[in-house]
Amino acid sequence: MKKIYHLSGCSTCKRIIKDLNPGADFILQDIKTDKISEEQLNQMAELSGSYESLFSRRAIKFKELNLKDKDVSEEEYKNLILNEYTFLKRPVVIIGSQIFVGNSKEVVASAIKELHSI
């Protein structure tokens, strides 16, 4: 499977998608208009190792809900992401059995390298 979970209005996601230059065989899912299903999130967590690894601490709601001061369980991370799309660290790029989460230079470079190696 080749898929990118992103926000179409996010300039960072747009830039990364442009850098990746995904082919027509990629599925692009705008998580604002096409919400993530529990099955999709479970698959991402299985590939990444945890729901916490998919969770964005940069989301505005993170501060609003005072989550910084709380001990959040894996189940809570899962429910937070399912209930509020902004909690998903983005973009999430899946290439086969490889997952690349977030927009750090290292993650994007690894995704580009993987994409060009297939």
Stockholm file with secondary structure:
# STOCKHOLM 1.0

chainA/1-118         MKKIYHLSGCSTCKRIIKDLNPGADFILQDIKTDKISEEQLNQMAELSGSYESLFSRRAIKFKELNLKDKDVSEEEYKNLILNEYTFLKRPVVIIGSQIFVGNSKEVVASAIKELHSI
#=GR chainA/1-118 SS CEEEEECTTCHHHHHHHHHHCCCTTCEEEETTTSCCCHHHHHHHHHHHSCSGGGBCTTSHHHHHTTGGGSCCCHHHHHHHHHHCGGGBCSCEEEETTEEEESCCHHHHHHHHHHHHHC
#=GC SS_cons         CEEEEECTTCHHHHHHHHHHCCCTTCEEEETTTSCCCHHHHHHHHHHHSCSGGGBCTTSHHHHHTTGGGSCCCHHHHHHHHHHCGGGBCSCEEEETTEEEESCCHHHHHHHHHHHHHC
//
